[in-house]
Amino acid sequence: MIQAEKSVVEHMLASLTISALQSRAAPTHEQVMHHLELAYERAGLIPTQASAIRVLERISREINKAETVLEFIGRGEGHPH
């Protein structure tokens, strides 16, 4: 993944996080695509199919890692393990 695509990932993760915190709901497919378009715009890139696939795969991995961390943190006293 090139540095410019990493920038798209960072923009998209920030945008999705803010949106999810504000709405308290997971984004729809349409919203994800909107955030992807915005992230490419902010990074000054024109998306190709191959690039978009790499970015979305990276976003998916980052979200899965974050969910794993949140699940681990949520296992405090009184929570089943």
N, CA, C and O atoms as a Maestro MAE file, in Angstrom:
{
 s_m_m2io_version
 :::
 2.0.0
}

f_m_ct {
 s_m_title
 :::
 protein
 m_atom[324] {
  # First column is atom index #
  i_m_mmod_type
  r_m_x_coord
  r_m_y_coord
  r_m_z_coord
  i_m_residue_number
  s_m_chain_name
  s_m_pdb_residue_name
  s_m_pdb_atom_name
  i_m_atomic_number
  :::
  1 25 0.862 -1.172 0.000 1 A "MET " " N  " 7
  2 3 0.000 0.000 0.000 1 A "MET " " CA " 6
  3 2 0.909 1.236 0.000 1 A "MET " " C  " 6
  4 15 1.819 1.355 0.821 1 A "MET " " O  " 8
  5 25 0.648 2.135 -0.922 2 A "ILE " " N  " 7
  6 3 1.463 3.343 -1.025 2 A "ILE " " CA " 6
  7 2 1.044 4.365 0.032 2 A "ILE " " C  " 6
  8 15 -0.047 4.276 0.595 2 A "ILE " " O  " 8
  9 25 1.905 5.318 0.290 3 A "GLN " " N  " 7
  10 3 1.656 6.325 1.328 3 A "GLN " " CA " 6
  11 2 0.351 7.083 1.071 3 A "GLN " " C  " 6
  12 15 -0.387 7.375 2.012 3 A "GLN " " O  " 8
  13 25 0.062 7.400 -0.181 4 A "ALA " " N  " 7
  14 3 -1.163 8.137 -0.496 4 A "ALA " " CA " 6
  15 2 -2.399 7.328 -0.089 4 A "ALA " " C  " 6
  16 15 -3.373 7.896 0.405 4 A "ALA " " O  " 8
  17 25 -2.364 6.012 -0.294 5 A "GLU " " N  " 7
  18 3 -3.483 5.164 0.112 5 A "GLU " " CA " 6
  19 2 -3.580 5.100 1.632 5 A "GLU " " C  " 6
  20 15 -4.680 5.041 2.181 5 A "GLU " " O  " 8
  21 25 -2.444 5.111 2.310 6 A "LYS " " N  " 7
  22 3 -2.466 5.123 3.773 6 A "LYS " " CA " 6
  23 2 -3.133 6.394 4.275 6 A "LYS " " C  " 6
  24 15 -3.828 6.376 5.290 6 A "LYS " " O  " 8
  25 25 -2.923 7.486 3.572 7 A "SER " " N  " 7
  26 3 -3.577 8.744 3.916 7 A "SER " " CA " 6
  27 2 -5.086 8.622 3.746 7 A "SER " " C  " 6
  28 15 -5.848 9.130 4.568 7 A "SER " " O  " 8
  29 25 -5.520 7.950 2.685 8 A "VAL " " N  " 7
  30 3 -6.952 7.726 2.460 8 A "VAL " " CA " 6
  31 2 -7.524 6.907 3.619 8 A "VAL " " C  " 6
  32 15 -8.603 7.216 4.125 8 A "VAL " " O  " 8
  33 25 -6.807 5.872 4.034 9 A "VAL " " N  " 7
  34 3 -7.254 5.029 5.148 9 A "VAL " " CA " 6
  35 2 -7.399 5.865 6.417 9 A "VAL " " C  " 6
  36 15 -8.403 5.751 7.121 9 A "VAL " " O  " 8
  37 25 -6.411 6.701 6.714 10 A "GLU " " N  " 7
  38 3 -6.473 7.530 7.918 10 A "GLU " " CA " 6
  39 2 -7.654 8.495 7.878 10 A "GLU " " C  " 6
  40 15 -8.368 8.651 8.868 10 A "GLU " " O  " 8
  41 25 -7.857 9.145 6.725 11 A "HIS " " N  " 7
  42 3 -8.988 10.061 6.583 11 A "HIS " " CA " 6
  43 2 -10.317 9.315 6.758 11 A "HIS " " C  " 6
  44 15 -11.230 9.784 7.438 11 A "HIS " " O  " 8
  45 25 -10.394 8.154 6.133 12 A "MET " " N  " 7
  46 3 -11.643 7.397 6.186 12 A "MET " " CA " 6
  47 2 -11.928 6.877 7.589 12 A "MET " " C  " 6
  48 15 -13.069 6.936 8.046 12 A "MET " " O  " 8
  49 25 -10.911 6.370 8.277 13 A "LEU " " N  " 7
  50 3 -11.117 5.895 9.647 13 A "LEU " " CA " 6
  51 2 -11.581 7.031 10.556 13 A "LEU " " C  " 6
  52 15 -12.477 6.844 11.380 13 A "LEU " " O  " 8
  53 25 -10.977 8.198 10.410 14 A "ALA " " N  " 7
  54 3 -11.376 9.346 11.220 14 A "ALA " " CA " 6
  55 2 -12.815 9.740 10.923 14 A "ALA " " C  " 6
  56 15 -13.604 9.978 11.837 14 A "ALA " " O  " 8
  57 25 -13.144 9.806 9.662 15 A "SER " " N  " 7
  58 3 -14.481 10.208 9.244 15 A "SER " " CA " 6
  59 2 -15.539 9.204 9.711 15 A "SER " " C  " 6
  60 15 -16.592 9.592 10.218 15 A "SER " " O  " 8
  61 25 -15.249 7.911 9.536 16 A "LEU " " N  " 7
  62 3 -16.192 6.875 9.968 16 A "LEU " " CA " 6
  63 2 -16.374 6.878 11.488 16 A "LEU " " C  " 6
  64 15 -17.484 6.699 11.989 16 A "LEU " " O  " 8
  65 25 -15.283 7.081 12.206 17 A "THR " " N  " 7
  66 3 -15.351 7.104 13.664 17 A "THR " " CA " 6
  67 2 -16.209 8.249 14.156 17 A "THR " " C  " 6
  68 15 -17.061 8.062 15.024 17 A "THR " " O  " 8
  69 25 -15.991 9.430 13.609 18 A "ILE " " N  " 7
  70 3 -16.795 10.597 14.008 18 A "ILE " " CA " 6
  71 2 -18.255 10.358 13.690 18 A "ILE " " C  " 6
  72 15 -19.125 10.633 14.516 18 A "ILE " " O  " 8
  73 25 -18.529 9.856 12.515 19 A "SER " " N  " 7
  74 3 -19.908 9.591 12.105 19 A "SER " " CA " 6
  75 2 -20.581 8.567 13.018 19 A "SER " " C  " 6
  76 15 -21.727 8.752 13.428 19 A "SER " " O  " 8
  77 25 -19.868 7.489 13.332 20 A "ALA " " N  " 7
  78 3 -20.439 6.439 14.186 20 A "ALA " " CA " 6
  79 2 -20.697 6.959 15.596 20 A "ALA " " C  " 6
  80 15 -21.704 6.611 16.211 20 A "ALA " " O  " 8
  81 25 -19.792 7.791 16.109 21 A "LEU " " N  " 7
  82 3 -19.990 8.350 17.448 21 A "LEU " " CA " 6
  83 2 -21.178 9.306 17.482 21 A "LEU " " C  " 6
  84 15 -21.918 9.350 18.465 21 A "LEU " " O  " 8
  85 25 -21.358 10.063 16.417 22 A "GLN " " N  " 7
  86 3 -22.470 11.002 16.359 22 A "GLN " " CA " 6
  87 2 -23.810 10.293 16.196 22 A "GLN " " C  " 6
  88 15 -24.794 10.660 16.838 22 A "GLN " " O  " 8
  89 25 -23.846 9.286 15.342 23 A "SER " " N  " 7
  90 3 -25.118 8.609 15.065 23 A "SER " " CA " 6
  91 2 -25.380 7.428 15.989 23 A "SER " " C  " 6
  92 15 -26.514 6.966 16.117 23 A "SER " " O  " 8
  93 25 -24.313 6.942 16.635 24 A "ARG " " N  " 7
  94 3 -24.393 5.758 17.495 24 A "ARG " " CA " 6
  95 2 -24.945 4.542 16.744 24 A "ARG " " C  " 6
  96 15 -25.645 3.702 17.310 24 A "ARG " " O  " 8
  97 25 -24.609 4.478 15.463 25 A "ALA " " N  " 7
  98 3 -25.038 3.361 14.622 25 A "ALA " " CA " 6
  99 2 -23.954 3.050 13.606 25 A "ALA " " C  " 6
  100 15 -23.172 3.920 13.221 25 A "ALA " " O  " 8
  101 25 -23.923 1.817 13.188 26 A "ALA " " N  " 7
  102 3 -22.965 1.423 12.148 26 A "ALA " " CA " 6
  103 2 -23.377 2.074 10.835 26 A "ALA " " C  " 6
  104 15 -24.568 2.213 10.557 26 A "ALA " " O  " 8
  105 25 -22.408 2.469 10.036 27 A "PRO " " N  " 7
  106 3 -22.748 3.118 8.762 27 A "PRO " " CA " 6
  107 2 -23.322 2.130 7.761 27 A "PRO " " C  " 6
  108 15 -22.992 0.944 7.775 27 A "PRO " " O  " 8
  109 25 -24.186 2.638 6.893 28 A "THR " " N  " 7
  110 3 -24.731 1.826 5.804 28 A "THR " " CA " 6
  111 2 -23.665 1.696 4.716 28 A "THR " " C  " 6
  112 15 -22.642 2.378 4.759 28 A "THR " " O  " 8
  113 25 -23.906 0.827 3.752 29 A "HIS " " N  " 7
  114 3 -22.970 0.680 2.639 29 A "HIS " " CA " 6
  115 2 -22.818 2.007 1.888 29 A "HIS " " C  " 6
  116 15 -21.722 2.379 1.469 29 A "HIS " " O  " 8
  117 25 -23.931 2.701 1.730 30 A "GLU " " N  " 7
  118 3 -23.899 3.986 1.028 30 A "GLU " " CA " 6
  119 2 -23.047 5.003 1.791 30 A "GLU " " C  " 6
  120 15 -22.293 5.765 1.186 30 A "GLU " " O  " 8
  121 25 -23.170 5.008 3.110 31 A "GLN " " N  " 7
  122 3 -22.379 5.936 3.912 31 A "GLN " " CA " 6
  123 2 -20.896 5.592 3.843 31 A "GLN " " C  " 6
  124 15 -20.054 6.488 3.783 31 A "GLN " " O  " 8
  125 25 -20.572 4.310 3.850 32 A "VAL " " N  " 7
  126 3 -19.175 3.885 3.733 32 A "VAL " " CA " 6
  127 2 -18.599 4.373 2.403 32 A "VAL " " C  " 6
  128 15 -17.483 4.892 2.364 32 A "VAL " " O  " 8
  129 25 -19.344 4.212 1.331 33 A "MET " " N  " 7
  130 3 -18.869 4.655 0.025 33 A "MET " " CA " 6
  131 2 -18.721 6.172 -0.012 33 A "MET " " C  " 6
  132 15 -17.792 6.689 -0.633 33 A "MET " " O  " 8
  133 25 -19.624 6.884 0.645 34 A "HIS " " N  " 7
  134 3 -19.527 8.343 0.715 34 A "HIS " " CA " 6
  135 2 -18.247 8.744 1.454 34 A "HIS " " C  " 6
  136 15 -17.527 9.637 1.005 34 A "HIS " " O  " 8
  137 25 -17.963 8.094 2.572 35 A "HIS " " N  " 7
  138 3 -16.739 8.383 3.332 35 A "HIS " " CA " 6
  139 2 -15.496 8.037 2.507 35 A "HIS " " C  " 6
  140 15 -14.482 8.731 2.590 35 A "HIS " " O  " 8
  141 25 -15.574 6.971 1.718 36 A "LEU " " N  " 7
  142 3 -14.456 6.592 0.860 36 A "LEU " " CA " 6
  143 2 -14.193 7.685 -0.178 36 A "LEU " " C  " 6
  144 15 -13.047 8.075 -0.400 36 A "LEU " " O  " 8
  145 25 -15.249 8.170 -0.805 37 A "GLU " " N  " 7
  146 3 -15.101 9.249 -1.787 37 A "GLU " " CA " 6
  147 2 -14.494 10.494 -1.149 37 A "GLU " " C  " 6
  148 15 -13.596 11.117 -1.714 37 A "GLU " " O  " 8
  149 25 -14.993 10.848 0.032 38 A "LEU " " N  " 7
  150 3 -14.458 12.023 0.728 38 A "LEU " " CA " 6
  151 2 -12.977 11.844 1.066 38 A "LEU " " C  " 6
  152 15 -12.186 12.776 0.925 38 A "LEU " " O  " 8
  153 25 -12.613 10.655 1.507 39 A "ALA " " N  " 7
  154 3 -11.226 10.393 1.888 39 A "ALA " " CA " 6
  155 2 -10.301 10.511 0.675 39 A "ALA " " C  " 6
  156 15 -9.210 11.073 0.778 39 A "ALA " " O  " 8
  157 25 -10.733 9.985 -0.471 40 A "TYR " " N  " 7
  158 3 -9.921 10.123 -1.678 40 A "TYR " " CA " 6
  159 2 -9.802 11.591 -2.078 40 A "TYR " " C  " 6
  160 15 -8.728 12.046 -2.471 40 A "TYR " " O  " 8
  161 25 -10.901 12.327 -1.978 41 A "GLU " " N  " 7
  162 3 -10.876 13.757 -2.290 41 A "GLU " " CA " 6
  163 2 -9.879 14.493 -1.409 41 A "GLU " " C  " 6
  164 15 -9.054 15.262 -1.902 41 A "GLU " " O  " 8
  165 25 -9.957 14.253 -0.095 42 A "ARG " " N  " 7
  166 3 -9.063 14.915 0.856 42 A "ARG " " CA " 6
  167 2 -7.600 14.583 0.596 42 A "ARG " " C  " 6
  168 15 -6.720 15.418 0.805 42 A "ARG " " O  " 8
  169 25 -7.348 13.365 0.141 43 A "ALA " " N  " 7
  170 3 -5.978 12.952 -0.133 43 A "ALA " " CA " 6
  171 2 -5.524 13.409 -1.520 43 A "ALA " " C  " 6
  172 15 -4.353 13.265 -1.872 43 A "ALA " " O  " 8
  173 25 -6.446 13.956 -2.300 44 A "GLY " " N  " 7
  174 3 -6.105 14.430 -3.635 44 A "GLY " " CA " 6
  175 2 -5.857 13.314 -4.628 44 A "GLY " " C  " 6
  176 15 -5.062 13.468 -5.555 44 A "GLY " " O  " 8
  177 25 -6.533 12.193 -4.442 45 A "LEU " " N  " 7
  178 3 -6.352 11.034 -5.319 45 A "LEU " " CA " 6
  179 2 -7.629 10.714 -6.082 45 A "LEU " " C  " 6
  180 15 -8.733 11.036 -5.643 45 A "LEU " " O  " 8
  181 25 -7.459 10.085 -7.211 46 A "ILE " " N  " 7
  182 3 -8.588 9.555 -7.973 46 A "ILE " " CA " 6
  183 2 -8.560 8.045 -7.752 46 A "ILE " " C  " 6
  184 15 -7.569 7.389 -8.069 46 A "ILE " " O  " 8
  185 25 -9.644 7.493 -7.208 47 A "PRO " " N  " 7
  186 3 -9.626 6.055 -6.886 47 A "PRO " " CA " 6
  187 2 -9.678 5.176 -8.131 47 A "PRO " " C  " 6
  188 15 -10.385 5.464 -9.096 47 A "PRO " " O  " 8
  189 25 -8.911 4.105 -8.076 48 A "THR " " N  " 7
  190 3 -9.032 3.040 -9.059 48 A "THR " " CA " 6
  191 2 -9.677 1.866 -8.336 48 A "THR " " C  " 6
  192 15 -9.727 1.841 -7.106 48 A "THR " " O  " 8
  193 25 -10.159 0.916 -9.079 49 A "GLN " " N  " 7
  194 3 -10.780 -0.250 -8.445 49 A "GLN " " CA " 6
  195 2 -9.780 -0.979 -7.554 49 A "GLN " " C  " 6
  196 15 -10.117 -1.366 -6.435 49 A "GLN " " O  " 8
  197 25 -8.571 -1.168 -8.033 50 A "ALA " " N  " 7
  198 3 -7.550 -1.879 -7.251 50 A "ALA " " CA " 6
  199 2 -7.202 -1.114 -5.981 50 A "ALA " " C  " 6
  200 15 -7.057 -1.709 -4.913 50 A "ALA " " O  " 8
  201 25 -7.070 0.191 -6.096 51 A "SER " " N  " 7
  202 3 -6.746 1.014 -4.931 51 A "SER " " CA " 6
  203 2 -7.877 0.984 -3.910 51 A "SER " " C  " 6
  204 15 -7.633 0.843 -2.712 51 A "SER " " O  " 8
  205 25 -9.104 1.115 -4.380 52 A "ALA " " N  " 7
  206 3 -10.261 1.101 -3.474 52 A "ALA " " CA " 6
  207 2 -10.358 -0.226 -2.736 52 A "ALA " " C  " 6
  208 15 -10.704 -0.257 -1.555 52 A "ALA " " O  " 8
  209 25 -10.059 -1.311 -3.418 53 A "ILE " " N  " 7
  210 3 -10.089 -2.627 -2.773 53 A "ILE " " CA " 6
  211 2 -9.025 -2.706 -1.680 53 A "ILE " " C  " 6
  212 15 -9.297 -3.193 -0.582 53 A "ILE " " O  " 8
  213 25 -7.812 -2.228 -1.976 54 A "ARG " " N  " 7
  214 3 -6.750 -2.240 -0.960 54 A "ARG " " CA " 6
  215 2 -7.144 -1.391 0.246 54 A "ARG " " C  " 6
  216 15 -6.950 -1.804 1.389 54 A "ARG " " O  " 8
  217 25 -7.696 -0.213 -0.009 55 A "VAL " " N  " 7
  218 3 -8.093 0.685 1.073 55 A "VAL " " CA " 6
  219 2 -9.192 0.049 1.912 55 A "VAL " " C  " 6
  220 15 -9.113 0.052 3.141 55 A "VAL " " O  " 8
  221 25 -10.212 -0.493 1.265 56 A "LEU " " N  " 7
  222 3 -11.322 -1.089 2.011 56 A "LEU " " CA " 6
  223 2 -10.876 -2.320 2.804 56 A "LEU " " C  " 6
  224 15 -11.364 -2.556 3.909 56 A "LEU " " O  " 8
  225 25 -9.954 -3.103 2.246 57 A "GLU " " N  " 7
  226 3 -9.425 -4.250 2.991 57 A "GLU " " CA " 6
  227 2 -8.676 -3.781 4.226 57 A "GLU " " C  " 6
  228 15 -8.803 -4.377 5.296 57 A "GLU " " O  " 8
  229 25 -7.901 -2.722 4.086 58 A "ARG " " N  " 7
  230 3 -7.158 -2.178 5.237 58 A "ARG " " CA " 6
  231 2 -8.123 -1.626 6.282 58 A "ARG " " C  " 6
  232 15 -7.936 -1.848 7.479 58 A "ARG " " O  " 8
  233 25 -9.151 -0.910 5.835 59 A "ILE " " N  " 7
  234 3 -10.169 -0.374 6.748 59 A "ILE " " CA " 6
  235 2 -10.817 -1.524 7.515 59 A "ILE " " C  " 6
  236 15 -11.008 -1.441 8.729 59 A "ILE " " O  " 8
  237 25 -11.151 -2.590 6.806 60 A "SER " " N  " 7
  238 3 -11.775 -3.751 7.437 60 A "SER " " CA " 6
  239 2 -10.873 -4.350 8.515 60 A "SER " " C  " 6
  240 15 -11.343 -4.678 9.604 60 A "SER " " O  " 8
  241 25 -9.591 -4.493 8.220 61 A "ARG " " N  " 7
  242 3 -8.645 -5.027 9.214 61 A "ARG " " CA " 6
  243 2 -8.553 -4.113 10.425 61 A "ARG " " C  " 6
  244 15 -8.541 -4.583 11.562 61 A "ARG " " O  " 8
  245 25 -8.489 -2.809 10.185 62 A "GLU " " N  " 7
  246 3 -8.389 -1.849 11.291 62 A "GLU " " CA " 6
  247 2 -9.643 -1.884 12.158 62 A "GLU " " C  " 6
  248 15 -9.548 -1.824 13.384 62 A "GLU " " O  " 8
  249 25 -10.810 -1.981 11.539 63 A "ILE " " N  " 7
  250 3 -12.066 -2.044 12.304 63 A "ILE " " CA " 6
  251 2 -12.109 -3.332 13.117 63 A "ILE " " C  " 6
  252 15 -12.510 -3.312 14.281 63 A "ILE " " O  " 8
  253 25 -11.704 -4.446 12.525 64 A "ASN " " N  " 7
  254 3 -11.690 -5.719 13.255 64 A "ASN " " CA " 6
  255 2 -10.743 -5.664 14.449 64 A "ASN " " C  " 6
  256 15 -11.060 -6.179 15.521 64 A "ASN " " O  " 8
  257 25 -9.570 -5.031 14.262 65 A "LYS " " N  " 7
  258 3 -8.635 -4.883 15.381 65 A "LYS " " CA " 6
  259 2 -9.255 -4.046 16.489 65 A "LYS " " C  " 6
  260 15 -9.141 -4.385 17.667 65 A "LYS " " O  " 8
  261 25 -9.910 -2.955 16.115 66 A "ALA " " N  " 7
  262 3 -10.521 -2.065 17.103 66 A "ALA " " CA " 6
  263 2 -11.632 -2.785 17.859 66 A "ALA " " C  " 6
  264 15 -11.757 -2.627 19.073 66 A "ALA " " O  " 8
  265 25 -12.438 -3.572 17.154 67 A "GLU " " N  " 7
  266 3 -13.510 -4.313 17.818 67 A "GLU " " CA " 6
  267 2 -12.932 -5.319 18.804 67 A "GLU " " C  " 6
  268 15 -13.477 -5.501 19.892 67 A "GLU " " O  " 8
  269 25 -11.839 -5.970 18.439 68 A "THR " " N  " 7
  270 3 -11.189 -6.931 19.322 68 A "THR " " CA " 6
  271 2 -10.685 -6.236 20.583 68 A "THR " " C  " 6
  272 15 -10.850 -6.751 21.688 68 A "THR " " O  " 8
  273 25 -10.079 -5.081 20.418 69 A "VAL " " N  " 7
  274 3 -9.577 -4.325 21.567 69 A "VAL " " CA " 6
  275 2 -10.729 -3.889 22.455 69 A "VAL " " C  " 6
  276 15 -10.647 -4.005 23.678 69 A "VAL " " O  " 8
  277 25 -11.805 -3.388 21.855 70 A "LEU " " N  " 7
  278 3 -12.965 -2.953 22.643 70 A "LEU " " CA " 6
  279 2 -13.594 -4.122 23.403 70 A "LEU " " C  " 6
  280 15 -14.014 -3.967 24.550 70 A "LEU " " O  " 8
  281 25 -13.658 -5.297 22.758 71 A "GLU " " N  " 7
  282 3 -14.194 -6.469 23.436 71 A "GLU " " CA " 6
  283 2 -13.308 -6.836 24.619 71 A "GLU " " C  " 6
  284 15 -13.812 -7.169 25.692 71 A "GLU " " O  " 8
  285 25 -12.004 -6.778 24.434 72 A "PHE " " N  " 7
  286 3 -11.069 -7.108 25.507 72 A "PHE " " CA " 6
  287 2 -11.206 -6.116 26.660 72 A "PHE " " C  " 6
  288 15 -11.250 -6.519 27.822 72 A "PHE " " O  " 8
  289 25 -11.274 -4.836 26.349 73 A "ILE " " N  " 7
  290 3 -11.400 -3.803 27.381 73 A "ILE " " CA " 6
  291 2 -12.709 -3.963 28.139 73 A "ILE " " C  " 6
  292 15 -12.760 -3.726 29.345 73 A "ILE " " O  " 8
  293 25 -13.762 -4.363 27.446 74 A "GLY " " N  " 7
  294 3 -15.071 -4.507 28.058 74 A "GLY " " CA " 6
  295 2 -15.185 -5.669 29.024 74 A "GLY " " C  " 6
  296 15 -16.200 -5.804 29.707 74 A "GLY " " O  " 8
  297 25 -14.172 -6.505 29.094 75 A "ARG " " N  " 7
  298 3 -14.204 -7.675 29.991 75 A "ARG " " CA " 6
  299 2 -13.692 -7.313 31.371 75 A "ARG " " C  " 6
  300 15 -12.641 -7.792 31.797 75 A "ARG " " O  " 8
  301 25 -14.428 -6.477 32.061 76 A "GLY " " N  " 7
  302 3 -14.048 -6.107 33.416 76 A "GLY " " CA " 6
  303 2 -14.722 -7.007 34.422 76 A "GLY " " C  " 6
  304 15 -15.277 -8.045 34.063 76 A "GLY " " O  " 8
  305 25 -14.677 -6.618 35.676 77 A "GLU " " N  " 7
  306 3 -15.328 -7.358 36.741 77 A "GLU " " CA " 6
  307 2 -16.815 -7.489 36.424 77 A "GLU " " C  " 6
  308 15 -17.449 -6.523 35.999 77 A "GLU " " O  " 8
  309 25 -17.363 -8.667 36.627 78 A "GLY " " N  " 7
  310 3 -18.793 -8.878 36.432 78 A "GLY " " CA " 6
  311 2 -19.201 -9.142 35.007 78 A "GLY " " C  " 6
  312 15 -20.383 -9.347 34.729 78 A "GLY " " O  " 8
  313 25 -18.235 -9.141 34.085 79 A "HIS " " N  " 7
  314 3 -18.538 -9.455 32.695 79 A "HIS " " CA " 6
  315 2 -18.057 -10.863 32.404 79 A "HIS " " C  " 6
  316 15 -16.957 -11.235 32.813 79 A "HIS " " O  " 8
  317 25 -18.865 -11.657 31.702 80 A "PRO " " N  " 7
  318 3 -18.421 -13.011 31.368 80 A "PRO " " CA " 6
  319 2 -17.222 -12.972 30.412 80 A "PRO " " C  " 6
  320 15 -17.131 -12.092 29.556 80 A "PRO " " O  " 8
  321 25 -16.319 -13.920 30.565 81 A "HIS " " N  " 7
  322 3 -15.124 -13.963 29.723 81 A "HIS " " CA " 6
  323 2 -15.323 -14.875 28.565 81 A "HIS " " C  " 6
  324 15 -14.420 -15.037 27.745 81 A "HIS " " O  " 8
  :::
 }
 m_bond[323] {
  # First column is bond index #
  i_m_from
  i_m_to
  i_m_order
  :::
  1 1 2 1
  2 2 3 1
  3 3 4 2
  4 3 5 1
  5 5 6 1
  6 6 7 1
  7 7 8 2
  8 7 9 1
  9 9 10 1
  10 10 11 1
  11 11 12 2
  12 11 13 1
  13 13 14 1
  14 14 15 1
  15 15 16 2
  16 15 17 1
  17 17 18 1
  18 18 19 1
  19 19 20 2
  20 19 21 1
  21 21 22 1
  22 22 23 1
  23 23 24 2
  24 23 25 1
  25 25 26 1
  26 26 27 1
  27 27 28 2
  28 27 29 1
  29 29 30 1
  30 30 31 1
  31 31 32 2
  32 31 33 1
  33 33 34 1
  34 34 35 1
  35 35 36 2
  36 35 37 1
  37 37 38 1
  38 38 39 1
  39 39 40 2
  40 39 41 1
  41 41 42 1
  42 42 43 1
  43 43 44 2
  44 43 45 1
  45 45 46 1
  46 46 47 1
  47 47 48 2
  48 47 49 1
  49 49 50 1
  50 50 51 1
  51 51 52 2
  52 51 53 1
  53 53 54 1
  54 54 55 1
  55 55 56 2
  56 55 57 1
  57 57 58 1
  58 58 59 1
  59 59 60 2
  60 59 61 1
  61 61 62 1
  62 62 63 1
  63 63 64 2
  64 63 65 1
  65 65 66 1
  66 66 67 1
  67 67 68 2
  68 67 69 1
  69 69 70 1
  70 70 71 1
  71 71 72 2
  72 71 73 1
  73 73 74 1
  74 74 75 1
  75 75 76 2
  76 75 77 1
  77 77 78 1
  78 78 79 1
  79 79 80 2
  80 79 81 1
  81 81 82 1
  82 82 83 1
  83 83 84 2
  84 83 85 1
  85 85 86 1
  86 86 87 1
  87 87 88 2
  88 87 89 1
  89 89 90 1
  90 90 91 1
  91 91 92 2
  92 91 93 1
  93 93 94 1
  94 94 95 1
  95 95 96 2
  96 95 97 1
  97 97 98 1
  98 98 99 1
  99 99 100 2
  100 99 101 1
  101 101 102 1
  102 102 103 1
  103 103 104 2
  104 103 105 1
  105 105 106 1
  106 106 107 1
  107 107 108 2
  108 107 109 1
  109 109 110 1
  110 110 111 1
  111 111 112 2
  112 111 113 1
  113 113 114 1
  114 114 115 1
  115 115 116 2
  116 115 117 1
  117 117 118 1
  118 118 119 1
  119 119 120 2
  120 119 121 1
  121 121 122 1
  122 122 123 1
  123 123 124 2
  124 123 125 1
  125 125 126 1
  126 126 127 1
  127 127 128 2
  128 127 129 1
  129 129 130 1
  130 130 131 1
  131 131 132 2
  132 131 133 1
  133 133 134 1
  134 134 135 1
  135 135 136 2
  136 135 137 1
  137 137 138 1
  138 138 139 1
  139 139 140 2
  140 139 141 1
  141 141 142 1
  142 142 143 1
  143 143 144 2
  144 143 145 1
  145 145 146 1
  146 146 147 1
  147 147 148 2
  148 147 149 1
  149 149 150 1
  150 150 151 1
  151 151 152 2
  152 151 153 1
  153 153 154 1
  154 154 155 1
  155 155 156 2
  156 155 157 1
  157 157 158 1
  158 158 159 1
  159 159 160 2
  160 159 161 1
  161 161 162 1
  162 162 163 1
  163 163 164 2
  164 163 165 1
  165 165 166 1
  166 166 167 1
  167 167 168 2
  168 167 169 1
  169 169 170 1
  170 170 171 1
  171 171 172 2
  172 171 173 1
  173 173 174 1
  174 174 175 1
  175 175 176 2
  176 175 177 1
  177 177 178 1
  178 178 179 1
  179 179 180 2
  180 179 181 1
  181 181 182 1
  182 182 183 1
  183 183 184 2
  184 183 185 1
  185 185 186 1
  186 186 187 1
  187 187 188 2
  188 187 189 1
  189 189 190 1
  190 190 191 1
  191 191 192 2
  192 191 193 1
  193 193 194 1
  194 194 195 1
  195 195 196 2
  196 195 197 1
  197 197 198 1
  198 198 199 1
  199 199 200 2
  200 199 201 1
  201 201 202 1
  202 202 203 1
  203 203 204 2
  204 203 205 1
  205 205 206 1
  206 206 207 1
  207 207 208 2
  208 207 209 1
  209 209 210 1
  210 210 211 1
  211 211 212 2
  212 211 213 1
  213 213 214 1
  214 214 215 1
  215 215 216 2
  216 215 217 1
  217 217 218 1
  218 218 219 1
  219 219 220 2
  220 219 221 1
  221 221 222 1
  222 222 223 1
  223 223 224 2
  224 223 225 1
  225 225 226 1
  226 226 227 1
  227 227 228 2
  228 227 229 1
  229 229 230 1
  230 230 231 1
  231 231 232 2
  232 231 233 1
  233 233 234 1
  234 234 235 1
  235 235 236 2
  236 235 237 1
  237 237 238 1
  238 238 239 1
  239 239 240 2
  240 239 241 1
  241 241 242 1
  242 242 243 1
  243 243 244 2
  244 243 245 1
  245 245 246 1
  246 246 247 1
  247 247 248 2
  248 247 249 1
  249 249 250 1
  250 250 251 1
  251 251 252 2
  252 251 253 1
  253 253 254 1
  254 254 255 1
  255 255 256 2
  256 255 257 1
  257 257 258 1
  258 258 259 1
  259 259 260 2
  260 259 261 1
  261 261 262 1
  262 262 263 1
  263 263 264 2
  264 263 265 1
  265 265 266 1
  266 266 267 1
  267 267 268 2
  268 267 269 1
  269 269 270 1
  270 270 271 1
  271 271 272 2
  272 271 273 1
  273 273 274 1
  274 274 275 1
  275 275 276 2
  276 275 277 1
  277 277 278 1
  278 278 279 1
  279 279 280 2
  280 279 281 1
  281 281 282 1
  282 282 283 1
  283 283 284 2
  284 283 285 1
  285 285 286 1
  286 286 287 1
  287 287 288 2
  288 287 289 1
  289 289 290 1
  290 290 291 1
  291 291 292 2
  292 291 293 1
  293 293 294 1
  294 294 295 1
  295 295 296 2
  296 295 297 1
  297 297 298 1
  298 298 299 1
  299 299 300 2
  300 299 301 1
  301 301 302 1
  302 302 303 1
  303 303 304 2
  304 303 305 1
  305 305 306 1
  306 306 307 1
  307 307 308 2
  308 307 309 1
  309 309 310 1
  310 310 311 1
  311 311 312 2
  312 311 313 1
  313 313 314 1
  314 314 315 1
  315 315 316 2
  316 315 317 1
  317 317 318 1
  318 318 319 1
  319 319 320 2
  320 319 321 1
  321 321 322 1
  322 322 323 1
  323 323 324 2
  :::
 }
}
